[in-house]
Amino acid sequence: MDRIIRMVMNTLIRQLVNRGVNAGINRATRGRGDAREESMTPEQRESARSSQKSTRQMIRTMRKASRFTRF
């Protein structure tokens, strides 16, 4: 029973950490909200979005590498 509870808790904690990381990436690449995005030019918006995508891709790659090096 303890093992099942631990598995459920680990899943919940992992989801919360992922949401926190995504929120941090969004805040770091876009600023504090929609007001700043409205004042951006279309080129700046596209640059921010591409930066956000590349940052998320880098995080995914780092996670895969850490899983690979565990064994």
VOBA-1610 file (N, C-alpha, C; in pm, whole numbers, padded with zeros to 5 digits, always signed):
BEGIN
Met+00082-00119+00000Met+00000+00000+00000Met+00087+00127+00000Asp+00193+00121+00078Asp+00283+00236+00085Asp+00346+00264-00051Arg+00374+00160-00124Arg+00436+00175-00255Arg+00342+00244-00354Ile+00215+00212-00350Ile+00116+00274-00438Ile+00102+00422-00406Ile+00096+00453-00279Ile+00084+00594-00238Ile+00208+00671-00283Arg+00325+00612-00268Arg+00449+00677-00310Arg+00450+00702-00461Met+00400+00603-00539Met+00395+00619-00685Met+00303+00734-00724Val+00186+00741-00659Val+00091+00849-00689Val+00150+00984-00651Met+00213+00991-00535Met+00273+01117-00491Met+00386+01161-00583Asn+00467+01067-00628Asn+00576+01102-00720Asn+00521+01157-00851Thr+00413+01098-00900Thr+00351+01147-01024Thr+00300+01289-01006Leu+00232+01313-00894Leu+00179+01448-00868Leu+00291+01550-00853Ile+00394+01514-00782Ile+00506+01606-00762Ile+00574+01636-00896Arg+00590+01534-00980Arg+00653+01553-01112Arg+00570+01650-01196Gln+00438+01635-01193Gln+00353+01725-01271Gln+00362+01868-01219Leu+00365+01886-01088Leu+00376+02019-01031Leu+00510+02084-01066Val+00617+02006-01061Val+00748+02060-01096Val+00751+02101-01244Asn+00693+02018-01330Asn+00689+02052-01472Asn+00611+02179-01497Arg+00499+02196-01429Arg+00422+02321-01443Arg+00503+02440-01396Gly+00575+02424-01286Gly+00658+02532-01235Gly+00770+02569-01331Val+00832+02468-01390Val+00939+02494-01487Val+00883+02565-01608Asn+00769+02519-01659Asn+00708+02584-01775Asn+00668+02728-01745Ala+00614+02751-01625Ala+00577+02888-01588Ala+00701+02976-01579Gly+00810+02922-01526Gly+00934+02998-01518Gly+00991+03030-01655Ile+00983+02933-01746Ile+01030+02957-01882Ile+00945+03066-01947Asn+00815+03056-01931Asn+00725+03158-01989Asn+00757+03296-01935Arg+00775+03306-01806Arg+00802+03436-01745Arg+00937+03489-01788Ala+01035+03403-01800Ala+01170+03449-01837Ala+01175+03492-01983Thr+01098+03427-02069Thr+01107+03460-02211Thr+01006+03565-02254Arg+00896+03579-02183Arg+00794+03675-02224Arg+00782+03794-02132Gly+00826+03785-02013Gly+00810+03895-01920Gly+00699+03866-01822Arg+00634+03969-01773Arg+00537+03952-01665Arg+00394+03937-01709Gly+00367+03926-01833Gly+00228+03907-01872Gly+00200+03953-02012Asp+00072+03965-02042Asp+00029+03998-02177Asp+00056+04145-02213Ala+00064+04232-02114Ala+00085+04373-02142Ala+00217+04395-02215Arg+00316+04323-02176Arg+00446+04339-02242Arg+00441+04283-02384Glu+00369+04171-02402Glu+00362+04110-02535Glu+00287+04202-02633Glu+00190+04276-02585Glu+00116+04367-02673Glu+00204+04480-02724Ser+00302+04521-02645Ser+00388+04630-02686Ser+00502+04583-02777Met+00512+04452-02798Met+00619+04398-02883Met+00582+04408-03030Thr+00684+04418-03110Thr+00663+04411-03255Thr+00647+04264-03293Pro+00590+04236-03409Pro+00574+04095-03450Pro+00706+04017-03455Glu+00814+04085-03494Glu+00943+04018-03497Glu+00990+03981-03357Gln+00967+04072-03262Gln+01006+04044-03125Gln+00923+03930-03066Arg+00794+03926-03098Arg+00708+03816-03050Arg+00758+03683-03103Glu+00790+03681-03231Glu+00839+03556-03292Glu+00972+03514-03230Ser+01058+03610-03204Ser+01186+03581-03141Ser+01167+03524-03001Ala+01075+03581-02925Ala+01046+03532-02790Ala+00989+03391-02794Arg+00900+03365-02889Arg+00842+03232-02901Arg+00947+03129-02940Ser+01035+03165-03033Ser+01139+03070-03074Ser+01237+03045-02960Ser+01265+03148-02882Ser+01353+03132-02766Ser+01288+03039-02664Gln+01159+03055-02645Gln+01085+02970-02552Gln+01086+02825-02599Lys+01064+02804-02728Lys+01064+02668-02782Lys+01201+02603-02768Ser+01306+02679-02799Ser+01440+02621-02791Ser+01478+02591-02646Thr+01433+02673-02553Thr+01461+02648-02411Thr+01391+02521-02366Arg+01266+02503-02405Arg+01194+02381-02368Arg+01257+02258-02432Gln+01301+02270-02556Gln+01367+02158-02623Gln+01497+02123-02551Met+01571+02223-02506Met+01694+02198-02433Met+01665+02125-02301Ile+01559+02164-02233Ile+01522+02097-02108Ile+01485+01952-02134Arg+01407+01927-02241Arg+01372+01789-02275Arg+01496+01706-02302Thr+01591+01763-02376Thr+01714+01693-02408Thr+01795+01663-02281Met+01801+01759-02190Met+01873+01737-02065Met+01809+01627-01983Arg+01676+01623-01979Arg+01607+01518-01905Arg+01634+01381-01965Lys+01632+01372-02098Lys+01661+01245-02164Lys+01804+01201-02134Ala+01897+01295-02137Ala+02036+01263-02109Ala+02053+01216-01965Ser+01982+01277-01872Ser+01995+01236-01733Ser+01935+01097-01713Arg+01828+01065-01785Arg+01772+00930-01777Arg+01870+00828-01835Phe+01936+00864-01943Phe+02029+00773-02008Phe+02151+00745-01921Thr+02198+00845-01849Thr+02319+00830-01769Thr+02291+00768-01632Arg+02166+00743-01597Arg+02133+00685-01468Arg+02186+00543-01452Phe+02187+00469-01559Phe+02222+00326-01548Phe+02369+00301-01554
//
